[in-house]
Amino acid sequence: MRRVEAWPEAAQVELAELALEIDAGFSGEDYRATPPAQRLSVA
């Protein structure tokens, strides 16, 4: 995870969003993207 600190911010946010989706799958909760994550969504 230390290497992630050197990644561009957009890649770090994408990784964090993916981690939240995975975590939500384990807890049974839906993940709702925050406004910063929504701005980085790729169509």
C-alpha positions in Angstrom: 0.0 0.0 0.0 2.9 2.4 0.4 3.4 2.5 -3.4 -0.1 3.8 -3.7 1.0 7.1 -2.2 3.1 7.7 -5.3 0.1 7.2 -7.6 -1.8 10.1 -9.2 -4.7 11.3 -7.0 -7.3 10.0 -9.5 -5.9 6.5 -9.3 -5.8 6.7 -5.4 -9.5 7.7 -5.4 -10.4 4.9 -7.8 -8.6 2.4 -5.5 -10.4 3.8 -2.5 -13.8 3.5 -4.2 -13.1 -0.1 -5.2 -12.1 -0.9 -1.6 -15.3 0.6 -0.3 -17.4 -1.4 -2.8 -15.6 -4.6 -1.7 -16.1 -3.7 2.0 -19.8 -2.9 1.4 -20.2 -6.4 -0.1 -19.0 -8.0 3.1 -21.2 -5.8 5.3 -24.3 -6.0 3.2 -24.5 -2.2 2.8 -24.7 -0.4 -0.5 -21.8 1.9 -1.4 -22.8 5.4 -2.4 -20.1 7.4 -4.2 -19.1 10.7 -2.7 -19.1 13.8 -4.9 -15.3 13.5 -5.5 -15.6 9.9 -6.5 -18.6 10.7 -8.8 -16.4 13.3 -10.6 -13.9 10.7 -11.4 -16.3 8.2 -12.8 -15.6 7.0 -16.2 -18.5 6.7 -18.7 
